[in-house]
Amino acid sequence: METLRQKQERANLLFDILDPLYTYEKTALTYRSAFQLLIATILSAQCTDKQVNQVTKTLFKKYKKPEDFIKVPITELEQDIRPTGFYRNKAKSIKGCSQGLVDLYKGKVPSTMDELLKLPGVGRKTANCVLGAVFDVPGVVVDTHVKRLSLRLGLTNQEDPDKIEKDVESVLPQERWRRFSDILIYHGRDVCKARKPEHEALRGLQSVPVQRDLRDRRHRTALLVAGLEERLFEPRG
């Protein structure tokens, strides 16, 4: 059976390989304040960041503070966020979150996990996203990509996001937690996709001359990661 030390070595090796290849932006969501990121992260559930950004481009012009979301009729808010999917539940979460911000924190987004979790509609994923991007608080953001790749790479055998978060934290130093989440998210979107991973299709790149283009280097390096998954990470499923 694999020891914790061996798992830590594998996780850090993966980090070192992929870290230089992906953007250092802490989120692909567009925002100008902690409050905007909080709302955008709620909207991002089961929705692409690109689609969320399209919606928030106009949404944040109409709603500038928690009170604006509280006052608007929920049916109107539902229509404003409809393109993100699950709009009825998201509208309730946004209204509840906004009310909680006003009632508990005078309309300001708090900077601790415990405080954020007191807000309706805010779970650990949303809280970690905001804390890491805005307040530089270490944490693992477990979205669908992080969950899938953590299982595939044998870093966890859990299905519950909170338990996955703890397992991933245990194999990396604290200063790597947030960045590792970002790496897995970008790698999951770009290469190790859920339905059709591109590792096999990319093998032809081995004969392509090295170019300075980042995407080419990212794909070439993905070949190495694919090999590591096959030989070291004991891929599952």
Accessible surface in RSA format (square Angstrom, percent):
REM  Atomic radii and reference values for relative SASA: ProtOr
REM  Chains: A
REM  Algorithm: Lee & Richards
REM  Probe-radius: 1.40
REM  Slices: 20
REM RES _ NUM      All-atoms   Total-Side   Main-Chain    Non-polar    All polar
REM                ABS   REL    ABS   REL    ABS   REL    ABS   REL    ABS   REL
RES MET A   1   233.17 120.7 150.23  99.4  82.93 197.5 126.24 107.3 106.93 141.7
RES GLU A   2    59.30  34.0  33.86  25.6  25.44  60.6  24.68  47.7  34.62  28.3
RES THR A   3    73.58  52.3  66.51  67.4   7.06  16.8  70.63  94.9   2.95   4.5
RES LEU A   4   100.75  56.1  89.08  63.7  11.67  29.3  92.06  64.7   8.69  23.4
RES ARG A   5   171.65  72.1 169.04  86.2   2.61   6.2  55.22  75.5 116.43  70.6
RES GLN A   6    88.50  49.5  87.82  64.2   0.67   1.6  24.29  51.7  64.21  48.7
RES LYS A   7    48.30  23.6  48.30  29.6   0.00   0.0   7.57   6.8  40.73  43.4
RES GLN A   8    58.54  32.7  58.50  42.8   0.03   0.1  11.82  25.2  46.72  35.4
RES GLU A   9   100.15  57.5  89.54  67.7  10.61  25.3  44.97  87.0  55.18  45.1
RES ARG A  10    26.82  11.3  25.77  13.1   1.04   2.5  21.03  28.7   5.79   3.5
RES ALA A  11     0.01   0.0   0.00   0.0   0.01   0.0   0.01   0.0   0.00   0.0
RES ASN A  12    35.80  24.7  35.80  34.6   0.00   0.0  18.90  45.5  16.90  16.3
RES LEU A  13    73.98  41.2  70.86  50.7   3.12   7.8  73.13  51.4   0.86   2.3
RES LEU A  14     1.31   0.7   1.31   0.9   0.00   0.0   1.31   0.9   0.00   0.0
RES PHE A  15    14.70   7.4  14.70   9.1   0.00   0.0  14.70   8.9   0.00   0.0
RES ASP A  16    76.67  53.7  60.88  60.6  15.79  37.3  27.00  63.5  49.67  49.5
RES ILE A  17    26.43  15.0  15.04  11.2  11.39  27.4  21.75  15.7   4.68  12.7
RES LEU A  18     1.18   0.7   1.18   0.8   0.00   0.0   1.18   0.8   0.00   0.0
RES ASP A  19    28.33  19.8  28.33  28.2   0.00   0.0   1.69   4.0  26.64  26.6
RES PRO A  20    82.82  60.4  62.70  57.2  20.12  73.1  65.62  54.2  17.20 106.9
RES LEU A  21     9.08   5.1   8.84   6.3   0.25   0.6   9.08   6.4   0.00   0.0
RES TYR A  22     7.20   3.4   3.78   2.1   3.43   8.9   4.45   3.3   2.75   3.4
RES THR A  23    57.88  41.2  46.01  46.6  11.87  28.3  47.28  63.5  10.60  16.0
RES TYR A  24   136.09  63.5 114.87  65.4  21.22  55.2 102.17  76.8  33.92  41.8
RES GLU A  25   111.63  64.1 103.00  77.9   8.63  20.5  40.55  78.4  71.08  58.0
RES LYS A  26    78.75  38.4  71.51  43.9   7.24  17.2  53.60  48.2  25.15  26.8
RES THR A  27    22.82  16.2   9.62   9.8  13.20  31.5  11.25  15.1  11.57  17.5
RES ALA A  28    39.19  36.0  22.67  35.0  16.52  37.6  26.67  37.6  12.53  33.2
RES LEU A  29    12.13   6.8   5.43   3.9   6.70  16.8   5.43   3.8   6.70  18.0
RES THR A  30    85.51  60.8  79.20  80.3   6.31  15.0  64.06  86.0  21.45  32.4
RES TYR A  31    69.12  32.3  47.47  27.0  21.64  56.3  27.85  20.9  41.26  50.9
RES ARG A  32   223.64  93.9 187.19  95.4  36.45  86.8  64.76  88.5 158.88  96.3
RES SER A  33    49.46  41.8  40.08  53.5   9.38  21.6  44.49  94.7   4.97   7.0
RES ALA A  34    19.30  17.7  13.53  20.9   5.77  13.1  13.53  19.1   5.77  15.3
RES PHE A  35    19.59   9.8  18.38  11.4   1.20   3.1  18.38  11.1   1.20   3.4
RES GLN A  36    32.71  18.3  32.71  23.9   0.00   0.0   4.77  10.2  27.94  21.2
RES LEU A  37     0.00   0.0   0.00   0.0   0.00   0.0   0.00   0.0   0.00   0.0
RES LEU A  38     0.00   0.0   0.00   0.0   0.00   0.0   0.00   0.0   0.00   0.0
RES ILE A  39     0.00   0.0   0.00   0.0   0.00   0.0   0.00   0.0   0.00   0.0
RES ALA A  40     0.08   0.1   0.08   0.1   0.00   0.0   0.08   0.1   0.00   0.0
RES THR A  41     3.76   2.7   1.81   1.8   1.95   4.6   1.81   2.4   1.95   2.9
RES ILE A  42    11.84   6.7   5.96   4.4   5.87  14.2  10.02   7.2   1.82   4.9
RES LEU A  43     0.00   0.0   0.00   0.0   0.00   0.0   0.00   0.0   0.00   0.0
RES SER A  44    12.82  10.8   7.15   9.5   5.66  13.0   4.14   8.8   8.68  12.2
RES ALA A  45    43.42  39.9  41.45  64.0   1.97   4.5  43.37  61.1   0.05   0.1
RES GLN A  46   147.74  82.6 108.14  79.0  39.60  94.3  32.76  69.7 114.97  87.2
RES CYS A  47    28.48  21.5   4.91   5.5  23.58  55.4  10.46  26.5  18.03  19.4
RES THR A  48    91.15  64.8  82.08  83.2   9.08  21.6  83.80 112.6   7.35  11.1
RES ASP A  49    21.32  14.9  18.45  18.4   2.87   6.8   5.78  13.6  15.54  15.5
RES LYS A  50   159.77  77.9 152.58  93.6   7.19  17.1  98.94  89.1  60.83  64.8
RES GLN A  51    63.38  35.4  62.16  45.4   1.21   2.9  12.51  26.6  50.87  38.6
RES VAL A  52     0.00   0.0   0.00   0.0   0.00   0.0   0.00   0.0   0.00   0.0
RES ASN A  53    33.60  23.2  28.46  27.5   5.15  12.4  14.57  35.1  19.03  18.4
RES GLN A  54   111.16  62.2 100.44  73.4  10.72  25.5  24.92  53.0  86.24  65.4
RES VAL A  55    10.39   6.8   5.33   4.8   5.06  12.2  10.20   8.9   0.19   0.5
RES THR A  56     3.94   2.8   2.38   2.4   1.55   3.7   0.28   0.4   3.66   5.5
RES LYS A  57   140.49  68.5 125.82  77.2  14.67  34.9  79.75  71.8  60.74  64.7
RES THR A  58    90.84  64.6  86.69  87.9   4.15   9.9  67.18  90.2  23.67  35.8
RES LEU A  59     5.13   2.9   1.21   0.9   3.93   9.9   5.13   3.6   0.00   0.0
RES PHE A  60    22.02  11.0  15.42   9.6   6.60  17.2  15.71   9.5   6.31  18.1
RES LYS A  61   142.08  69.3 128.94  79.1  13.14  31.3  84.13  75.7  57.95  61.7
RES LYS A  62    98.59  48.1  71.90  44.1  26.68  63.5  67.59  60.8  31.00  33.0
RES TYR A  63     5.49   2.6   4.09   2.3   1.40   3.6   4.09   3.1   1.40   1.7
RES LYS A  64   146.16  71.3 119.49  73.3  26.67  63.5  95.04  85.5  51.12  54.5
RES LYS A  65   102.08  49.8 101.45  62.2   0.63   1.5  67.94  61.2  34.14  36.4
RES PRO A  66     8.01   5.8   8.01   7.3   0.00   0.0   8.01   6.6   0.00   0.0
RES GLU A  67    57.37  32.9  57.08  43.2   0.29   0.7  27.38  53.0  29.99  24.5
RES ASP A  68    30.50  21.4  24.97  24.9   5.53  13.1   8.14  19.2  22.36  22.3
RES PHE A  69     0.00   0.0   0.00   0.0   0.00   0.0   0.00   0.0   0.00   0.0
RES ILE A  70    48.87  27.8  36.86  27.5  12.01  28.9  37.83  27.2  11.03  29.9
RES LYS A  71   161.84  79.0 131.54  80.7  30.30  72.1  88.88  80.0  72.96  77.7
RES VAL A  72    15.25  10.0   8.37   7.6   6.88  16.6  13.67  11.9   1.57   4.3
RES PRO A  73    81.25  59.2  70.02  63.8  11.23  40.8  81.25  67.1   0.00   0.0
RES ILE A  74    59.34  33.8  55.22  41.1   4.12   9.9  55.22  39.8   4.12  11.2
RES THR A  75    90.63  64.5  89.25  90.5   1.37   3.3  69.51  93.4  21.11  31.9
RES GLU A  76    71.32  40.9  64.85  49.1   6.47  15.4  31.45  60.8  39.87  32.5
RES LEU A  77     0.00   0.0   0.00   0.0   0.00   0.0   0.00   0.0   0.00   0.0
RES GLU A  78    19.42  11.2  19.42  14.7   0.00   0.0   0.00   0.0  19.42  15.9
RES GLN A  79   102.24  57.2  87.91  64.2  14.33  34.1  45.62  97.1  56.62  42.9
RES ASP A  80    44.82  31.4  28.39  28.3  16.43  38.8  10.09  23.7  34.73  34.6
RES ILE A  81     0.00   0.0   0.00   0.0   0.00   0.0   0.00   0.0   0.00   0.0
RES ARG A  82   118.21  49.6 112.69  57.4   5.52  13.1  28.96  39.6  89.25  54.1
RES PRO A  83    79.74  58.1  50.58  46.1  29.15 106.0  63.15  52.1  16.58 103.1
RES THR A  84     2.50   1.8   0.00   0.0   2.50   6.0   0.77   1.0   1.74   2.6
RES GLY A  85    27.29  33.7   0.00   N/A  27.29  33.7  26.64  73.1   0.65   1.5
RES PHE A  86   130.00  65.0 110.49  68.4  19.51  50.8 121.88  73.9   8.12  23.2
RES TYR A  87    28.51  13.3  28.15  16.0   0.36   0.9  22.12  16.6   6.39   7.9
RES ARG A  88   142.94  60.0 142.14  72.5   0.80   1.9  45.50  62.2  97.44  59.1
RES ASN A  89    95.75  66.0  92.96  89.8   2.80   6.7  21.91  52.7  73.84  71.4
RES LYS A  90     9.78   4.8   8.89   5.5   0.89   2.1   9.78   8.8   0.00   0.0
RES ALA A  91     0.00   0.0   0.00   0.0   0.00   0.0   0.00   0.0   0.00   0.0
RES LYS A  92   128.76  62.8 118.94  73.0   9.81  23.4  69.26  62.3  59.49  63.4
RES SER A  93    29.92  25.3  25.74  34.4   4.17   9.6   5.13  10.9  24.79  34.7
RES ILE A  94     0.00   0.0   0.00   0.0   0.00   0.0   0.00   0.0   0.00   0.0
RES LYS A  95    41.31  20.2  39.36  24.1   1.96   4.7  29.58  26.6  11.73  12.5
RES GLY A  96    19.88  24.5   0.00   N/A  19.88  24.5  18.70  51.3   1.18   2.6
RES CYS A  97     0.00   0.0   0.00   0.0   0.00   0.0   0.00   0.0   0.00   0.0
RES SER A  98     0.00   0.0   0.00   0.0   0.00   0.0   0.00   0.0   0.00   0.0
RES GLN A  99    72.10  40.3  72.10  52.7   0.00   0.0  34.21  72.8  37.89  28.7
RES GLY A 100     7.75   9.6   0.00   N/A   7.75   9.6   7.32  20.1   0.43   1.0
RES LEU A 101     0.00   0.0   0.00   0.0   0.00   0.0   0.00   0.0   0.00   0.0
RES VAL A 102    46.91  30.9  36.94  33.4   9.97  24.0  36.94  32.1   9.97  27.0
RES ASP A 103    97.97  68.6  61.56  61.3  36.41  86.1  26.48  62.3  71.49  71.3
RES LEU A 104    93.43  52.0  66.06  47.3  27.37  68.8  67.89  47.7  25.53  68.7
RES TYR A 105    39.39  18.4  28.00  15.9  11.39  29.6  34.17  25.7   5.22   6.4
RES LYS A 106   190.41  92.9 165.18 101.4  25.23  60.1 115.73 104.2  74.69  79.6
RES GLY A 107    14.62  18.0   0.00   N/A  14.62  18.0   5.01  13.7   9.61  21.5
RES LYS A 108   152.49  74.4 150.93  92.6   1.56   3.7  94.91  85.4  57.58  61.3
RES VAL A 109    20.68  13.6   3.05   2.8  17.63  42.5   3.05   2.7  17.63  47.8
RES PRO A 110    13.00   9.5   2.16   2.0  10.84  39.4  13.00  10.7   0.00   0.0
RES SER A 111    51.24  43.3  44.21  59.0   7.04  16.2  13.32  28.4  37.93  53.1
RES THR A 112    63.51  45.2  59.96  60.8   3.55   8.5  62.05  83.3   1.46   2.2
RES MET A 113    34.87  18.1  30.69  20.3   4.18  10.0  30.69  26.1   4.18   5.5
RES ASP A 114   106.67  74.7 101.50 101.0   5.17  12.2  27.97  65.8  78.70  78.5
RES GLU A 115    58.13  33.4  58.13  44.0   0.00   0.0  15.42  29.8  42.70  34.9
RES LEU A 116     0.00   0.0   0.00   0.0   0.00   0.0   0.00   0.0   0.00   0.0
RES LEU A 117    67.10  37.4  44.61  31.9  22.50  56.6  44.84  31.5  22.27  59.9
RES LYS A 118   136.84  66.8 111.53  68.4  25.31  60.3  66.41  59.8  70.43  75.0
RES LEU A 119     3.58   2.0   0.00   0.0   3.58   9.0   0.46   0.3   3.13   8.4
RES PRO A 120    68.53  49.9  56.25  51.3  12.28  44.6  68.42  56.5   0.11   0.7
RES GLY A 121    44.18  54.5   0.00   N/A  44.18  54.5  17.64  48.4  26.54  59.4
RES VAL A 122    12.99   8.5   0.00   0.0  12.99  31.3   0.88   0.8  12.11  32.8
RES GLY A 123    37.84  46.7   0.00   N/A  37.84  46.7  31.90  87.5   5.94  13.3
RES ARG A 124    58.61  24.6  53.21  27.1   5.40  12.9  18.16  24.8  40.45  24.5
RES LYS A 125    65.99  32.2  59.82  36.7   6.17  14.7  42.64  38.4  23.34  24.9
RES THR A 126    12.96   9.2  12.73  12.9   0.23   0.6   0.00   0.0  12.96  19.6
RES ALA A 127     0.00   0.0   0.00   0.0   0.00   0.0   0.00   0.0   0.00   0.0
RES ASN A 128     4.73   3.3   4.07   3.9   0.66   1.6   0.12   0.3   4.61   4.5
RES CYS A 129     9.68   7.3   9.68  10.8   0.00   0.0   0.39   1.0   9.30  10.0
RES VAL A 130     0.00   0.0   0.00   0.0   0.00   0.0   0.00   0.0   0.00   0.0
RES LEU A 131     2.64   1.5   2.64   1.9   0.00   0.0   2.64   1.9   0.00   0.0
RES GLY A 132     2.09   2.6   0.00   N/A   2.09   2.6   1.49   4.1   0.61   1.4
RES ALA A 133    16.20  14.9   0.02   0.0  16.18  36.8   0.02   0.0  16.18  42.9
RES VAL A 134    49.71  32.7  22.20  20.1  27.51  66.3  25.81  22.4  23.90  64.8
RES PHE A 135    69.05  34.5  45.77  28.3  23.29  60.6  51.46  31.2  17.59  50.3
RES ASP A 136   101.64  71.2  77.84  77.5  23.80  56.3  32.23  75.9  69.40  69.2
RES VAL A 137    51.61  34.0  49.19  44.5   2.42   5.8  50.47  43.9   1.14   3.1
RES PRO A 138    57.04  41.6  41.37  37.7  15.67  57.0  45.74  37.8  11.30  70.2
RES GLY A 139     3.14   3.9   0.00   N/A   3.14   3.9   2.74   7.5   0.40   0.9
RES VAL A 140     0.68   0.4   0.14   0.1   0.53   1.3   0.14   0.1   0.53   1.4
RES VAL A 141     8.70   5.7   8.70   7.9   0.00   0.0   8.70   7.6   0.00   0.0
RES VAL A 142    11.15   7.3   4.37   4.0   6.78  16.3   4.37   3.8   6.78  18.4
RES ASP A 143    20.92  14.7  15.27  15.2   5.65  13.4  12.67  29.8   8.25   8.2
RES THR A 144    92.83  66.0  81.28  82.4  11.55  27.5  55.54  74.6  37.29  56.4
RES HIS A 145    33.65  18.4  33.65  23.4   0.00   0.0  21.60  22.3  12.06  14.0
RES VAL A 146     0.26   0.2   0.26   0.2   0.00   0.0   0.26   0.2   0.00   0.0
RES LYS A 147    63.60  31.0  63.60  39.0   0.00   0.0  25.71  23.1  37.88  40.4
RES ARG A 148    56.09  23.6  49.96  25.5   6.13  14.6  48.13  65.8   7.96   4.8
RES LEU A 149     0.44   0.2   0.44   0.3   0.00   0.0   0.44   0.3   0.00   0.0
RES SER A 150     0.00   0.0   0.00   0.0   0.00   0.0   0.00   0.0   0.00   0.0
RES LEU A 151    35.71  19.9  35.71  25.6   0.00   0.0  35.71  25.1   0.00   0.0
RES ARG A 152    52.63  22.1  51.63  26.3   1.00   2.4  12.51  17.1  40.13  24.3
RES LEU A 153     1.83   1.0   1.83   1.3   0.00   0.0   1.83   1.3   0.00   0.0
RES GLY A 154     3.01   3.7   0.00   N/A   3.01   3.7   1.91   5.2   1.09   2.4
RES LEU A 155     1.99   1.1   0.04   0.0   1.95   4.9   0.04   0.0   1.95   5.2
RES THR A 156     3.90   2.8   0.00   0.0   3.90   9.3   3.90   5.2   0.00   0.0
RES ASN A 157   109.03  75.2  83.10  80.3  25.93  62.4  17.42  41.9  91.61  88.5
RES GLN A 158    61.52  34.4  60.12  43.9   1.39   3.3   2.68   5.7  58.83  44.6
RES GLU A 159   111.14  63.8 105.09  79.5   6.06  14.4  60.17 116.4  50.97  41.6
RES ASP A 160    62.08  43.5  55.12  54.9   6.96  16.5  22.31  52.5  39.77  39.7
RES PRO A 161    62.15  45.3  61.48  56.0   0.67   2.4  61.71  50.9   0.45   2.8
RES ASP A 162    67.59  47.3  66.97  66.7   0.63   1.5  18.51  43.6  49.09  49.0
RES LYS A 163   117.52  57.3 114.77  70.4   2.75   6.6  63.57  57.2  53.96  57.5
RES ILE A 164     0.00   0.0   0.00   0.0   0.00   0.0   0.00   0.0   0.00   0.0
RES GLU A 165     4.18   2.4   4.18   3.2   0.00   0.0   0.00   0.0   4.18   3.4
RES LYS A 166   112.81  55.0 106.88  65.6   5.94  14.1  76.25  68.6  36.57  39.0
RES ASP A 167    43.40  30.4  42.38  42.2   1.02   2.4   6.32  14.9  37.08  37.0
RES VAL A 168     0.00   0.0   0.00   0.0   0.00   0.0   0.00   0.0   0.00   0.0
RES GLU A 169    25.16  14.4  20.01  15.1   5.16  12.3   4.89   9.5  20.28  16.6
RES SER A 170    56.29  47.6  37.06  49.5  19.23  44.3  41.86  89.1  14.43  20.2
RES VAL A 171     1.50   1.0   0.50   0.5   1.00   2.4   0.91   0.8   0.59   1.6
RES LEU A 172    10.62   5.9   0.00   0.0  10.62  26.7   3.15   2.2   7.46  20.1
RES PRO A 173    54.09  39.4  41.60  37.9  12.48  45.4  53.33  44.0   0.75   4.7
RES GLN A 174   101.19  56.6  94.79  69.3   6.41  15.3  18.22  38.8  82.97  62.9
RES GLU A 175   142.17  81.6 108.47  82.1  33.69  80.2  65.27 126.2  76.90  62.8
RES ARG A 176    56.32  23.6  56.23  28.7   0.09   0.2   6.49   8.9  49.83  30.2
RES TRP A 177    40.36  16.2  40.35  19.5   0.01   0.0  40.35  21.5   0.01   0.0
RES ARG A 178    23.57   9.9  22.62  11.5   0.95   2.3  18.68  25.5   4.89   3.0
RES ARG A 179    29.16  12.2  26.37  13.4   2.79   6.6  27.27  37.3   1.89   1.1
RES PHE A 180     0.42   0.2   0.42   0.3   0.00   0.0   0.42   0.3   0.00   0.0
RES SER A 181     0.11   0.1   0.00   0.0   0.11   0.3   0.11   0.2   0.00   0.0
RES ASP A 182     7.69   5.4   7.05   7.0   0.64   1.5   0.90   2.1   6.79   6.8
RES ILE A 183     0.00   0.0   0.00   0.0   0.00   0.0   0.00   0.0   0.00   0.0
RES LEU A 184     0.26   0.1   0.26   0.2   0.00   0.0   0.26   0.2   0.00   0.0
RES ILE A 185    20.86  11.9  20.86  15.5   0.00   0.0  20.86  15.0   0.00   0.0
RES TYR A 186    28.83  13.5  27.68  15.7   1.15   3.0  25.66  19.3   3.17   3.9
RES HIS A 187     1.53   0.8   1.53   1.1   0.00   0.0   1.52   1.6   0.01   0.0
RES GLY A 188     0.76   0.9   0.00   N/A   0.76   0.9   0.00   0.0   0.76   1.7
RES ARG A 189    90.23  37.9  73.95  37.7  16.28  38.8  45.21  61.8  45.02  27.3
RES ASP A 190    19.26  13.5  15.10  15.0   4.16   9.8  10.99  25.9   8.27   8.2
RES VAL A 191     0.00   0.0   0.00   0.0   0.00   0.0   0.00   0.0   0.00   0.0
RES CYS A 192     1.13   0.9   1.13   1.3   0.00   0.0   0.00   0.0   1.13   1.2
RES LYS A 193    75.73  36.9  74.07  45.4   1.67   4.0  36.55  32.9  39.19  41.7
RES ALA A 194    70.49  64.8  39.64  61.2  30.85  70.2  40.83  57.5  29.66  78.6
RES ARG A 195   238.37 100.1 202.30 103.1  36.06  85.9  79.56 108.7 158.81  96.2
RES LYS A 196   159.01  77.6 155.94  95.7   3.06   7.3  99.83  89.9  59.18  63.0
RES PRO A 197    56.82  41.4  44.88  40.9  11.93  43.4  44.88  37.1  11.93  74.2
RES GLU A 198    39.98  23.0  39.07  29.6   0.91   2.2  16.96  32.8  23.02  18.8
RES HIS A 199    12.06   6.6  12.00   8.3   0.06   0.2   8.94   9.2   3.12   3.6
RES GLU A 200   120.63  69.3 112.52  85.1   8.11  19.3  62.57 121.0  58.06  47.4
RES ALA A 201    83.98  77.2  47.12  72.7  36.86  83.8  59.52  83.8  24.46  64.8
RES LEU A 202    14.65   8.2  14.41  10.3   0.23   0.6  14.65  10.3   0.00   0.0
RES ARG A 203    77.61  32.6  73.64  37.5   3.97   9.5  39.07  53.4  38.54  23.4
RES GLY A 204    54.31  67.0   0.00   N/A  54.31  67.0  44.71 122.7   9.59  21.5
RES LEU A 205    38.47  21.4  37.80  27.0   0.67   1.7  37.80  26.5   0.67   1.8
RES GLN A 206   122.76  68.6  96.79  70.7  25.97  61.8  30.54  65.0  92.22  69.9
RES SER A 207   101.38  85.7  67.28  89.8  34.10  78.5  56.39 120.1  44.99  63.0
RES VAL A 208    43.99  28.9  39.57  35.8   4.42  10.6  41.37  35.9   2.62   7.1
RES PRO A 209   103.80  75.7  91.50  83.4  12.30  44.7 103.80  85.7   0.00   0.0
RES VAL A 210   111.96  73.7  84.20  76.2  27.76  66.9  84.20  73.2  27.76  75.3
RES GLN A 211    90.59  50.7  84.18  61.5   6.41  15.3  27.39  58.3  63.20  47.9
RES ARG A 212   232.03  97.4 208.55 106.3  23.48  55.9  86.80 118.6 145.23  88.0
RES ASP A 213    78.93  55.3  67.19  66.9  11.74  27.8  28.75  67.7  50.18  50.0
RES LEU A 214    70.47  39.2  66.49  47.6   3.98  10.0  66.49  46.7   3.98  10.7
RES ARG A 215   119.97  50.4 117.96  60.1   2.01   4.8  53.14  72.6  66.83  40.5
RES ASP A 216    19.05  13.3  14.14  14.1   4.90  11.6  11.21  26.4   7.84   7.8
RES ARG A 217    91.17  38.3  89.88  45.8   1.30   3.1  34.48  47.1  56.70  34.4
RES ARG A 218    36.41  15.3  36.07  18.4   0.34   0.8   0.08   0.1  36.33  22.0
RES HIS A 219    22.23  12.1  22.23  15.4   0.00   0.0  11.51  11.9  10.72  12.5
RES ARG A 220    57.80  24.3  49.97  25.5   7.83  18.6  13.89  19.0  43.91  26.6
RES THR A 221    31.54  22.4  26.02  26.4   5.51  13.1  14.02  18.8  17.52  26.5
RES ALA A 222     0.42   0.4   0.42   0.6   0.00   0.0   0.42   0.6   0.00   0.0
RES LEU A 223    19.73  11.0  14.21  10.2   5.52  13.9  14.50  10.2   5.23  14.1
RES LEU A 224    92.32  51.4  84.99  60.8   7.33  18.4  91.31  64.1   1.01   2.7
RES VAL A 225     0.32   0.2   0.32   0.3   0.00   0.0   0.32   0.3   0.00   0.0
RES ALA A 226     1.50   1.4   1.03   1.6   0.46   1.1   1.31   1.8   0.19   0.5
RES GLY A 227    14.04  17.3   0.00   N/A  14.04  17.3  14.04  38.5   0.00   0.0
RES LEU A 228     9.79   5.5   9.79   7.0   0.00   0.0   9.79   6.9   0.00   0.0
RES GLU A 229     0.55   0.3   0.55   0.4   0.00   0.0   0.00   0.0   0.55   0.4
RES GLU A 230    99.94  57.4  73.09  55.3  26.85  63.9  34.63  67.0  65.32  53.3
RES ARG A 231   160.82  67.5 127.75  65.1  33.07  78.7  70.62  96.5  90.21  54.7
RES LEU A 232    73.30  40.8  63.29  45.3  10.01  25.2  65.66  46.1   7.64  20.6
RES PHE A 233     0.52   0.3   0.19   0.1   0.34   0.9   0.28   0.2   0.24   0.7
RES GLU A 234   117.41  67.4 108.54  82.1   8.87  21.1  46.50  89.9  70.91  57.9
RES PRO A 235    52.72  38.4  29.64  27.0  23.08  83.9  29.64  24.5  23.08 143.5
RES ARG A 236   117.82  49.5  99.43  50.7  18.39  43.8  48.18  65.8  69.64  42.2
RES GLY A 237   122.28 150.8   0.00   N/A 122.28 150.8  79.36 217.8  42.92  96.1
END  Absolute sums over single chains surface
CHAIN  1 A    12466.5      10345.0       2121.5       6820.6       5645.9
END  Absolute sums over all chains
TOTAL         12466.5      10345.0       2121.5       6820.6       5645.9
